């Protein structure tokens, strides 16, 4: 979740943007996994780039983007 200060709902889970530090916290090594990224085009593109920069091969990344929601 992001921008919790603007929300009227409570959230006790993780907050902030998905980044390399958050991935390492929950996954350890980024390699040897299959990643599925679904969401708005800019988010999908950003996460795909981040995974590539972390050493994840394109063959291990599945994407689908959607807009207009």
mmCIF file of the N, C-alpha and C atoms, coordinates in Angstrom:
data_MODEL
# 
_entry.id   MODEL 
# 
loop_
_atom_site.group_PDB 
_atom_site.id 
_atom_site.type_symbol 
_atom_site.label_atom_id 
_atom_site.label_alt_id 
_atom_site.label_comp_id 
_atom_site.label_asym_id 
_atom_site.label_entity_id 
_atom_site.label_seq_id 
_atom_site.pdbx_PDB_ins_code 
_atom_site.Cartn_x 
_atom_site.Cartn_y 
_atom_site.Cartn_z 
_atom_site.occupancy 
_atom_site.B_iso_or_equiv 
_atom_site.pdbx_formal_charge 
_atom_site.auth_seq_id 
_atom_site.auth_comp_id 
_atom_site.auth_asym_id 
_atom_site.auth_atom_id 
_atom_site.pdbx_PDB_model_num 
ATOM 1   N N  . UNK A 1 1  ? 0.835  -1.176  0.000   1.00 0.00 ? 1  UNK A N  1 
ATOM 2   C CA . UNK A 1 1  ? 0.000  0.000   0.000   1.00 0.00 ? 1  UNK A CA 1 
ATOM 3   C C  . UNK A 1 1  ? 0.881  1.241   0.000   1.00 0.00 ? 1  UNK A C  1 
ATOM 4   N N  . UNK A 1 2  ? 0.417  2.221   -0.701  1.00 0.00 ? 2  UNK A N  1 
ATOM 5   C CA . UNK A 1 2  ? 1.104  3.508   -0.720  1.00 0.00 ? 2  UNK A CA 1 
ATOM 6   C C  . UNK A 1 2  ? 0.102  4.589   -0.342  1.00 0.00 ? 2  UNK A C  1 
ATOM 7   N N  . UNK A 1 3  ? 0.616  5.728   0.043   1.00 0.00 ? 3  UNK A N  1 
ATOM 8   C CA . UNK A 1 3  ? -0.198 6.896   0.385   1.00 0.00 ? 3  UNK A CA 1 
ATOM 9   C C  . UNK A 1 3  ? -1.270 6.590   1.439   1.00 0.00 ? 3  UNK A C  1 
ATOM 10  N N  . UNK A 1 4  ? -0.892 5.899   2.477   1.00 0.00 ? 4  UNK A N  1 
ATOM 11  C CA . UNK A 1 4  ? -1.840 5.555   3.540   1.00 0.00 ? 4  UNK A CA 1 
ATOM 12  C C  . UNK A 1 4  ? -2.359 6.799   4.259   1.00 0.00 ? 4  UNK A C  1 
ATOM 13  N N  . UNK A 1 5  ? -1.614 7.878   4.248   1.00 0.00 ? 5  UNK A N  1 
ATOM 14  C CA . UNK A 1 5  ? -2.067 9.105   4.904   1.00 0.00 ? 5  UNK A CA 1 
ATOM 15  C C  . UNK A 1 5  ? -3.346 9.637   4.256   1.00 0.00 ? 5  UNK A C  1 
ATOM 16  N N  . UNK A 1 6  ? -3.579 9.287   3.005   1.00 0.00 ? 6  UNK A N  1 
ATOM 17  C CA . UNK A 1 6  ? -4.774 9.739   2.294   1.00 0.00 ? 6  UNK A CA 1 
ATOM 18  C C  . UNK A 1 6  ? -5.956 8.778   2.453   1.00 0.00 ? 6  UNK A C  1 
ATOM 19  N N  . UNK A 1 7  ? -5.750 7.652   3.099   1.00 0.00 ? 7  UNK A N  1 
ATOM 20  C CA . UNK A 1 7  ? -6.786 6.631   3.220   1.00 0.00 ? 7  UNK A CA 1 
ATOM 21  C C  . UNK A 1 7  ? -7.578 6.784   4.512   1.00 0.00 ? 7  UNK A C  1 
ATOM 22  N N  . UNK A 1 8  ? -8.835 6.415   4.450   1.00 0.00 ? 8  UNK A N  1 
ATOM 23  C CA . UNK A 1 8  ? -9.687 6.391   5.636   1.00 0.00 ? 8  UNK A CA 1 
ATOM 24  C C  . UNK A 1 8  ? -9.739 4.990   6.243   1.00 0.00 ? 8  UNK A C  1 
ATOM 25  N N  . UNK A 1 9  ? -9.068 4.041   5.622   1.00 0.00 ? 9  UNK A N  1 
ATOM 26  C CA . UNK A 1 9  ? -9.078 2.650   6.063   1.00 0.00 ? 9  UNK A CA 1 
ATOM 27  C C  . UNK A 1 9  ? -7.772 2.327   6.788   1.00 0.00 ? 9  UNK A C  1 
ATOM 28  N N  . UNK A 1 10 ? -7.837 1.386   7.686   1.00 0.00 ? 10 UNK A N  1 
ATOM 29  C CA . UNK A 1 10 ? -6.646 0.943   8.409   1.00 0.00 ? 10 UNK A CA 1 
ATOM 30  C C  . UNK A 1 10 ? -5.922 -0.119  7.594   1.00 0.00 ? 10 UNK A C  1 
ATOM 31  N N  . UNK A 1 11 ? -4.619 -0.141  7.720   1.00 0.00 ? 11 UNK A N  1 
ATOM 32  C CA . UNK A 1 11 ? -3.797 -1.137  7.033   1.00 0.00 ? 11 UNK A CA 1 
ATOM 33  C C  . UNK A 1 11 ? -2.604 -1.434  7.917   1.00 0.00 ? 11 UNK A C  1 
ATOM 34  N N  . UNK A 1 12 ? -2.414 -2.718  8.239   1.00 0.00 ? 12 UNK A N  1 
ATOM 35  C CA . UNK A 1 12 ? -1.292 -3.086  9.105   1.00 0.00 ? 12 UNK A CA 1 
ATOM 36  C C  . UNK A 1 12 ? -0.201 -3.831  8.340   1.00 0.00 ? 12 UNK A C  1 
ATOM 37  N N  . UNK A 1 13 ? -0.389 -3.982  7.026   1.00 0.00 ? 13 UNK A N  1 
ATOM 38  C CA . UNK A 1 13 ? 0.605  -4.680  6.219   1.00 0.00 ? 13 UNK A CA 1 
ATOM 39  C C  . UNK A 1 13 ? 1.716  -3.764  5.747   1.00 0.00 ? 13 UNK A C  1 
ATOM 40  N N  . UNK A 1 14 ? 2.483  -4.270  4.814   1.00 0.00 ? 14 UNK A N  1 
ATOM 41  C CA . UNK A 1 14 ? 3.611  -3.531  4.245   1.00 0.00 ? 14 UNK A CA 1 
ATOM 42  C C  . UNK A 1 14 ? 3.114  -2.266  3.551   1.00 0.00 ? 14 UNK A C  1 
ATOM 43  N N  . UNK A 1 15 ? 3.876  -1.202  3.656   1.00 0.00 ? 15 UNK A N  1 
ATOM 44  C CA . UNK A 1 15 ? 3.565  0.043   2.956   1.00 0.00 ? 15 UNK A CA 1 
ATOM 45  C C  . UNK A 1 15 ? 4.779  0.473   2.153   1.00 0.00 ? 15 UNK A C  1 
ATOM 46  N N  . UNK A 1 16 ? 4.540  1.254   1.128   1.00 0.00 ? 16 UNK A N  1 
ATOM 47  C CA . UNK A 1 16 ? 5.622  1.765   0.293   1.00 0.00 ? 16 UNK A CA 1 
ATOM 48  C C  . UNK A 1 16 ? 5.620  1.113   -1.068  1.00 0.00 ? 16 UNK A C  1 
ATOM 49  N N  . UNK A 1 17 ? 6.561  1.544   -1.881  1.00 0.00 ? 17 UNK A N  1 
ATOM 50  C CA . UNK A 1 17 ? 6.674  1.030   -3.234  1.00 0.00 ? 17 UNK A CA 1 
ATOM 51  C C  . UNK A 1 17 ? 7.511  -0.237  -3.256  1.00 0.00 ? 17 UNK A C  1 
ATOM 52  N N  . UNK A 1 18 ? 7.219  -1.121  -4.201  1.00 0.00 ? 18 UNK A N  1 
ATOM 53  C CA . UNK A 1 18 ? 8.026  -2.325  -4.368  1.00 0.00 ? 18 UNK A CA 1 
ATOM 54  C C  . UNK A 1 18 ? 9.362  -1.892  -4.969  1.00 0.00 ? 18 UNK A C  1 
ATOM 55  N N  . UNK A 1 19 ? 10.434 -2.237  -4.272  1.00 0.00 ? 19 UNK A N  1 
ATOM 56  C CA . UNK A 1 19 ? 11.779 -1.905  -4.749  1.00 0.00 ? 19 UNK A CA 1 
ATOM 57  C C  . UNK A 1 19 ? 12.703 -3.070  -4.425  1.00 0.00 ? 19 UNK A C  1 
ATOM 58  N N  . UNK A 1 20 ? 13.969 -2.923  -4.763  1.00 0.00 ? 20 UNK A N  1 
ATOM 59  C CA . UNK A 1 20 ? 14.911 -4.024  -4.549  1.00 0.00 ? 20 UNK A CA 1 
ATOM 60  C C  . UNK A 1 20 ? 15.029 -4.408  -3.072  1.00 0.00 ? 20 UNK A C  1 
ATOM 61  N N  . UNK A 1 21 ? 14.984 -3.428  -2.180  1.00 0.00 ? 21 UNK A N  1 
ATOM 62  C CA . UNK A 1 21 ? 15.093 -3.716  -0.749  1.00 0.00 ? 21 UNK A CA 1 
ATOM 63  C C  . UNK A 1 21 ? 13.897 -4.539  -0.265  1.00 0.00 ? 21 UNK A C  1 
ATOM 64  N N  . UNK A 1 22 ? 12.687 -4.167  -0.720  1.00 0.00 ? 22 UNK A N  1 
ATOM 65  C CA . UNK A 1 22 ? 11.500 -4.911  -0.315  1.00 0.00 ? 22 UNK A CA 1 
ATOM 66  C C  . UNK A 1 22 ? 11.541 -6.335  -0.880  1.00 0.00 ? 22 UNK A C  1 
ATOM 67  N N  . UNK A 1 23 ? 11.978 -6.465  -2.128  1.00 0.00 ? 23 UNK A N  1 
ATOM 68  C CA . UNK A 1 23 ? 12.073 -7.798  -2.736  1.00 0.00 ? 23 UNK A CA 1 
ATOM 69  C C  . UNK A 1 23 ? 13.051 -8.665  -1.948  1.00 0.00 ? 23 UNK A C  1 
ATOM 70  N N  . UNK A 1 24 ? 14.205 -8.114  -1.593  1.00 0.00 ? 24 UNK A N  1 
ATOM 71  C CA . UNK A 1 24 ? 15.205 -8.876  -0.851  1.00 0.00 ? 24 UNK A CA 1 
ATOM 72  C C  . UNK A 1 24 ? 14.677 -9.284  0.522   1.00 0.00 ? 24 UNK A C  1 
ATOM 73  N N  . UNK A 1 25 ? 13.893 -8.412  1.143   1.00 0.00 ? 25 UNK A N  1 
ATOM 74  C CA . UNK A 1 25 ? 13.337 -8.691  2.466   1.00 0.00 ? 25 UNK A CA 1 
ATOM 75  C C  . UNK A 1 25 ? 12.439 -9.931  2.445   1.00 0.00 ? 25 UNK A C  1 
ATOM 76  N N  . UNK A 1 26 ? 11.649 -10.075 1.388   1.00 0.00 ? 26 UNK A N  1 
ATOM 77  C CA . UNK A 1 26 ? 10.687 -11.166 1.332   1.00 0.00 ? 26 UNK A CA 1 
ATOM 78  C C  . UNK A 1 26 ? 11.123 -12.354 0.487   1.00 0.00 ? 26 UNK A C  1 
ATOM 79  N N  . UNK A 1 27 ? 12.022 -12.140 -0.468  1.00 0.00 ? 27 UNK A N  1 
ATOM 80  C CA . UNK A 1 27 ? 12.381 -13.216 -1.388  1.00 0.00 ? 27 UNK A CA 1 
ATOM 81  C C  . UNK A 1 27 ? 13.812 -13.699 -1.274  1.00 0.00 ? 27 UNK A C  1 
ATOM 82  N N  . UNK A 1 28 ? 14.664 -12.904 -0.667  1.00 0.00 ? 28 UNK A N  1 
ATOM 83  C CA . UNK A 1 28 ? 16.085 -13.260 -0.676  1.00 0.00 ? 28 UNK A CA 1 
ATOM 84  C C  . UNK A 1 28 ? 16.636 -13.006 -2.057  1.00 0.00 ? 28 UNK A C  1 
ATOM 85  N N  . UNK A 1 29 ? 17.164 -14.017 -2.691  1.00 0.00 ? 29 UNK A N  1 
ATOM 86  C CA . UNK A 1 29 ? 17.702 -13.877 -4.046  1.00 0.00 ? 29 UNK A CA 1 
ATOM 87  C C  . UNK A 1 29 ? 16.571 -13.737 -5.057  1.00 0.00 ? 29 UNK A C  1 
ATOM 88  N N  . UNK A 1 30 ? 16.733 -12.816 -5.990  1.00 0.00 ? 30 UNK A N  1 
ATOM 89  C CA . UNK A 1 30 ? 15.715 -12.597 -7.018  1.00 0.00 ? 30 UNK A CA 1 
ATOM 90  C C  . UNK A 1 30 ? 15.775 -13.655 -8.113  1.00 0.00 ? 30 UNK A C  1 
ATOM 91  N N  . UNK A 1 31 ? 16.882 -14.336 -8.222  1.00 0.00 ? 31 UNK A N  1 
ATOM 92  C CA . UNK A 1 31 ? 17.050 -15.332 -9.281  1.00 0.00 ? 31 UNK A CA 1 
ATOM 93  C C  . UNK A 1 31 ? 16.336 -16.625 -8.924  1.00 0.00 ? 31 UNK A C  1 
ATOM 94  N N  . UNK A 1 32 ? 16.171 -17.472 -9.906  1.00 0.00 ? 32 UNK A N  1 
ATOM 95  C CA . UNK A 1 32 ? 15.570 -18.814 -9.803  1.00 0.00 ? 32 UNK A CA 1 
ATOM 96  C C  . UNK A 1 32 ? 14.106 -18.784 -9.383  1.00 0.00 ? 32 UNK A C  1 
ATOM 97  N N  . UNK A 1 33 ? 13.393 -17.773 -9.796  1.00 0.00 ? 33 UNK A N  1 
ATOM 98  C CA . UNK A 1 33 ? 11.958 -17.672 -9.551  1.00 0.00 ? 33 UNK A CA 1 
ATOM 99  C C  . UNK A 1 33 ? 11.288 -17.264 -10.850 1.00 0.00 ? 33 UNK A C  1 
ATOM 100 N N  . UNK A 1 34 ? 9.981  -17.499 -10.935 1.00 0.00 ? 34 UNK A N  1 
ATOM 101 C CA . UNK A 1 34 ? 9.176  -16.990 -12.035 1.00 0.00 ? 34 UNK A CA 1 
ATOM 102 C C  . UNK A 1 34 ? 8.364  -15.831 -11.479 1.00 0.00 ? 34 UNK A C  1 
ATOM 103 N N  . UNK A 1 35 ? 8.388  -14.695 -12.156 1.00 0.00 ? 35 UNK A N  1 
ATOM 104 C CA . UNK A 1 35 ? 7.688  -13.502 -11.705 1.00 0.00 ? 35 UNK A CA 1 
ATOM 105 C C  . UNK A 1 35 ? 6.505  -13.198 -12.613 1.00 0.00 ? 35 UNK A C  1 
ATOM 106 N N  . UNK A 1 36 ? 5.386  -12.871 -11.997 1.00 0.00 ? 36 UNK A N  1 
ATOM 107 C CA . UNK A 1 36 ? 4.184  -12.451 -12.710 1.00 0.00 ? 36 UNK A CA 1 
ATOM 108 C C  . UNK A 1 36 ? 3.900  -11.014 -12.299 1.00 0.00 ? 36 UNK A C  1 
ATOM 109 N N  . UNK A 1 37 ? 3.881  -10.113 -13.277 1.00 0.00 ? 37 UNK A N  1 
ATOM 110 C CA . UNK A 1 37 ? 3.643  -8.696  -13.008 1.00 0.00 ? 37 UNK A CA 1 
ATOM 111 C C  . UNK A 1 37 ? 2.396  -8.288  -13.776 1.00 0.00 ? 37 UNK A C  1 
ATOM 112 N N  . UNK A 1 38 ? 1.381  -7.820  -13.054 1.00 0.00 ? 38 UNK A N  1 
ATOM 113 C CA . UNK A 1 38 ? 0.129  -7.394  -13.672 1.00 0.00 ? 38 UNK A CA 1 
ATOM 114 C C  . UNK A 1 38 ? -0.269 -6.069  -13.050 1.00 0.00 ? 38 UNK A C  1 
ATOM 115 N N  . UNK A 1 39 ? -0.634 -5.103  -13.891 1.00 0.00 ? 39 UNK A N  1 
ATOM 116 C CA . UNK A 1 39 ? -1.063 -3.816  -13.373 1.00 0.00 ? 39 UNK A CA 1 
ATOM 117 C C  . UNK A 1 39 ? -0.973 -2.735  -14.427 1.00 0.00 ? 39 UNK A C  1 
ATOM 118 N N  . UNK A 1 40 ? -0.986 -1.487  -13.984 1.00 0.00 ? 40 UNK A N  1 
ATOM 119 C CA . UNK A 1 40 ? -0.878 -0.365  -14.912 1.00 0.00 ? 40 UNK A CA 1 
ATOM 120 C C  . UNK A 1 40 ? 0.445  -0.435  -15.695 1.00 0.00 ? 40 UNK A C  1 
ATOM 121 N N  . UNK A 1 41 ? 0.449  0.014   -16.944 1.00 0.00 ? 41 UNK A N  1 
ATOM 122 C CA . UNK A 1 41 ? 1.644  -0.106  -17.790 1.00 0.00 ? 41 UNK A CA 1 
ATOM 123 C C  . UNK A 1 41 ? 2.934  0.421   -17.168 1.00 0.00 ? 41 UNK A C  1 
ATOM 124 N N  . UNK A 1 42 ? 2.905  1.581   -16.537 1.00 0.00 ? 42 UNK A N  1 
ATOM 125 C CA . UNK A 1 42 ? 4.138  2.138   -15.956 1.00 0.00 ? 42 UNK A CA 1 
ATOM 126 C C  . UNK A 1 42 ? 4.648  1.277   -14.803 1.00 0.00 ? 42 UNK A C  1 
ATOM 127 N N  . UNK A 1 43 ? 3.747  0.721   -14.003 1.00 0.00 ? 43 UNK A N  1 
ATOM 128 C CA . UNK A 1 43 ? 4.160  -0.141  -12.905 1.00 0.00 ? 43 UNK A CA 1 
ATOM 129 C C  . UNK A 1 43 ? 4.786  -1.423  -13.449 1.00 0.00 ? 43 UNK A C  1 
ATOM 130 N N  . UNK A 1 44 ? 4.130  -2.019  -14.442 1.00 0.00 ? 44 UNK A N  1 
ATOM 131 C CA . UNK A 1 44 ? 4.643  -3.259  -15.042 1.00 0.00 ? 44 UNK A CA 1 
ATOM 132 C C  . UNK A 1 44 ? 6.027  -3.020  -15.633 1.00 0.00 ? 44 UNK A C  1 
ATOM 133 N N  . UNK A 1 45 ? 6.176  -1.935  -16.376 1.00 0.00 ? 45 UNK A N  1 
ATOM 134 C CA . UNK A 1 45 ? 7.461  -1.611  -16.989 1.00 0.00 ? 45 UNK A CA 1 
ATOM 135 C C  . UNK A 1 45 ? 8.541  -1.365  -15.934 1.00 0.00 ? 45 UNK A C  1 
ATOM 136 N N  . UNK A 1 46 ? 8.199  -0.623  -14.899 1.00 0.00 ? 46 UNK A N  1 
ATOM 137 C CA . UNK A 1 46 ? 9.168  -0.331  -13.840 1.00 0.00 ? 46 UNK A CA 1 
ATOM 138 C C  . UNK A 1 46 ? 9.620  -1.569  -13.093 1.00 0.00 ? 46 UNK A C  1 
ATOM 139 N N  . UNK A 1 47 ? 8.684  -2.440  -12.744 1.00 0.00 ? 47 UNK A N  1 
ATOM 140 C CA . UNK A 1 47 ? 9.048  -3.671  -12.036 1.00 0.00 ? 47 UNK A CA 1 
ATOM 141 C C  . UNK A 1 47 ? 9.844  -4.605  -12.941 1.00 0.00 ? 47 UNK A C  1 
ATOM 142 N N  . UNK A 1 48 ? 9.460  -4.666  -14.215 1.00 0.00 ? 48 UNK A N  1 
ATOM 143 C CA . UNK A 1 48 ? 10.195 -5.500  -15.162 1.00 0.00 ? 48 UNK A CA 1 
ATOM 144 C C  . UNK A 1 48 ? 11.655 -5.029  -15.248 1.00 0.00 ? 48 UNK A C  1 
ATOM 145 N N  . UNK A 1 49 ? 11.854 -3.730  -15.364 1.00 0.00 ? 49 UNK A N  1 
ATOM 146 C CA . UNK A 1 49 ? 13.212 -3.178  -15.417 1.00 0.00 ? 49 UNK A CA 1 
ATOM 147 C C  . UNK A 1 49 ? 13.978 -3.470  -14.129 1.00 0.00 ? 49 UNK A C  1 
ATOM 148 N N  . UNK A 1 50 ? 13.327 -3.307  -12.987 1.00 0.00 ? 50 UNK A N  1 
ATOM 149 C CA . UNK A 1 50 ? 13.975 -3.559  -11.711 1.00 0.00 ? 50 UNK A CA 1 
ATOM 150 C C  . UNK A 1 50 ? 14.427 -5.021  -11.616 1.00 0.00 ? 50 UNK A C  1 
ATOM 151 N N  . UNK A 1 51 ? 13.572 -5.941  -12.057 1.00 0.00 ? 51 UNK A N  1 
ATOM 152 C CA . UNK A 1 51 ? 13.939 -7.353  -12.021 1.00 0.00 ? 51 UNK A CA 1 
ATOM 153 C C  . UNK A 1 51 ? 15.115 -7.636  -12.951 1.00 0.00 ? 51 UNK A C  1 
ATOM 154 N N  . UNK A 1 52 ? 15.090 -7.066  -14.157 1.00 0.00 ? 52 UNK A N  1 
ATOM 155 C CA . UNK A 1 52 ? 16.211 -7.238  -15.077 1.00 0.00 ? 52 UNK A CA 1 
ATOM 156 C C  . UNK A 1 52 ? 17.505 -6.730  -14.460 1.00 0.00 ? 52 UNK A C  1 
ATOM 157 N N  . UNK A 1 53 ? 17.459 -5.568  -13.828 1.00 0.00 ? 53 UNK A N  1 
ATOM 158 C CA . UNK A 1 53 ? 18.652 -4.994  -13.193 1.00 0.00 ? 53 UNK A CA 1 
ATOM 159 C C  . UNK A 1 53 ? 19.144 -5.845  -12.025 1.00 0.00 ? 53 UNK A C  1 
ATOM 160 N N  . UNK A 1 54 ? 18.230 -6.642  -11.440 1.00 0.00 ? 54 UNK A N  1 
ATOM 161 C CA . UNK A 1 54 ? 18.598 -7.533  -10.335 1.00 0.00 ? 54 UNK A CA 1 
ATOM 162 C C  . UNK A 1 54 ? 19.137 -8.862  -10.840 1.00 0.00 ? 54 UNK A C  1 
ATOM 163 N N  . UNK A 1 55 ? 19.187 -9.027  -12.167 1.00 0.00 ? 55 UNK A N  1 
ATOM 164 C CA . UNK A 1 55 ? 19.742 -10.247 -12.736 1.00 0.00 ? 55 UNK A CA 1 
ATOM 165 C C  . UNK A 1 55 ? 18.720 -11.268 -13.167 1.00 0.00 ? 55 UNK A C  1 
ATOM 166 N N  . UNK A 1 56 ? 17.441 -10.926 -13.146 1.00 0.00 ? 56 UNK A N  1 
ATOM 167 C CA . UNK A 1 56 ? 16.398 -11.860 -13.559 1.00 0.00 ? 56 UNK A CA 1 
ATOM 168 C C  . UNK A 1 56 ? 16.281 -11.830 -15.078 1.00 0.00 ? 56 UNK A C  1 
ATOM 169 N N  . UNK A 1 57 ? 16.292 -13.003 -15.701 1.00 0.00 ? 57 UNK A N  1 
ATOM 170 C CA . UNK A 1 57 ? 16.196 -13.129 -17.147 1.00 0.00 ? 57 UNK A CA 1 
ATOM 171 C C  . UNK A 1 57 ? 14.757 -12.904 -17.617 1.00 0.00 ? 57 UNK A C  1 
ATOM 172 N N  . UNK A 1 58 ? 14.591 -12.323 -18.795 1.00 0.00 ? 58 UNK A N  1 
ATOM 173 C CA . UNK A 1 58 ? 13.250 -12.081 -19.347 1.00 0.00 ? 58 UNK A CA 1 
ATOM 174 C C  . UNK A 1 58 ? 12.420 -13.363 -19.453 1.00 0.00 ? 58 UNK A C  1 
ATOM 175 N N  . UNK A 1 59 ? 13.060 -14.504 -19.648 1.00 0.00 ? 59 UNK A N  1 
ATOM 176 C CA . UNK A 1 59 ? 12.329 -15.779 -19.731 1.00 0.00 ? 59 UNK A CA 1 
ATOM 177 C C  . UNK A 1 59 ? 11.635 -16.140 -18.426 1.00 0.00 ? 59 UNK A C  1 
ATOM 178 N N  . UNK A 1 60 ? 12.034 -15.509 -17.330 1.00 0.00 ? 60 UNK A N  1 
ATOM 179 C CA . UNK A 1 60 ? 11.453 -15.795 -16.018 1.00 0.00 ? 60 UNK A CA 1 
ATOM 180 C C  . UNK A 1 60 ? 10.464 -14.728 -15.570 1.00 0.00 ? 60 UNK A C  1 
ATOM 181 N N  . UNK A 1 61 ? 10.077 -13.835 -16.483 1.00 0.00 ? 61 UNK A N  1 
ATOM 182 C CA . UNK A 1 61 ? 9.148  -12.748 -16.154 1.00 0.00 ? 61 UNK A CA 1 
ATOM 183 C C  . UNK A 1 61 ? 7.941  -12.824 -17.082 1.00 0.00 ? 61 UNK A C  1 
ATOM 184 N N  . UNK A 1 62 ? 6.749  -12.877 -16.496 1.00 0.00 ? 62 UNK A N  1 
ATOM 185 C CA . UNK A 1 62 ? 5.492  -12.862 -17.252 1.00 0.00 ? 62 UNK A CA 1 
ATOM 186 C C  . UNK A 1 62 ? 4.788  -11.557 -16.935 1.00 0.00 ? 62 UNK A C  1 
ATOM 187 N N  . UNK A 1 63 ? 4.301  -10.861 -17.951 1.00 0.00 ? 63 UNK A N  1 
ATOM 188 C CA . UNK A 1 63 ? 3.655  -9.566  -17.712 1.00 0.00 ? 63 UNK A CA 1 
ATOM 189 C C  . UNK A 1 63 ? 2.320  -9.450  -18.432 1.00 0.00 ? 63 UNK A C  1 
ATOM 190 N N  . UNK A 1 64 ? 1.485  -8.622  -17.866 1.00 0.00 ? 64 UNK A N  1 
ATOM 191 C CA . UNK A 1 64 ? 0.248  -8.204  -18.509 1.00 0.00 ? 64 UNK A CA 1 
ATOM 192 C C  . UNK A 1 64 ? -0.079 -6.833  -17.940 1.00 0.00 ? 64 UNK A C  1 
ATOM 193 N N  . UNK A 1 65 ? -0.283 -5.876  -18.824 1.00 0.00 ? 65 UNK A N  1 
ATOM 194 C CA . UNK A 1 65 ? -0.634 -4.552  -18.316 1.00 0.00 ? 65 UNK A CA 1 
ATOM 195 C C  . UNK A 1 65 ? -2.044 -4.181  -18.733 1.00 0.00 ? 65 UNK A C  1 
ATOM 196 N N  . UNK A 1 66 ? -2.648 -3.316  -17.961 1.00 0.00 ? 66 UNK A N  1 
ATOM 197 C CA . UNK A 1 66 ? -3.986 -2.839  -18.261 1.00 0.00 ? 66 UNK A CA 1 
ATOM 198 C C  . UNK A 1 66 ? -4.078 -1.395  -17.802 1.00 0.00 ? 66 UNK A C  1 
ATOM 199 N N  . UNK A 1 67 ? -4.934 -0.673  -18.445 1.00 0.00 ? 67 UNK A N  1 
ATOM 200 C CA . UNK A 1 67 ? -5.118 0.729   -18.081 1.00 0.00 ? 67 UNK A CA 1 
ATOM 201 C C  . UNK A 1 67 ? -6.601 1.068   -18.123 1.00 0.00 ? 67 UNK A C  1 
ATOM 202 N N  . UNK A 1 68 ? -6.928 2.233   -17.671 1.00 0.00 ? 68 UNK A N  1 
ATOM 203 C CA . UNK A 1 68 ? -8.289 2.700   -17.746 1.00 0.00 ? 68 UNK A CA 1 
ATOM 204 C C  . UNK A 1 68 ? -9.211 2.191   -16.649 1.00 0.00 ? 68 UNK A C  1 
ATOM 205 N N  . UNK A 1 69 ? -8.655 1.819   -15.532 1.00 0.00 ? 69 UNK A N  1 
ATOM 206 C CA . UNK A 1 69 ? -9.525 1.331   -14.451 1.00 0.00 ? 69 UNK A CA 1 
ATOM 207 C C  . UNK A 1 69 ? -9.854 2.424   -13.491 1.00 0.00 ? 69 UNK A C  1 
# 
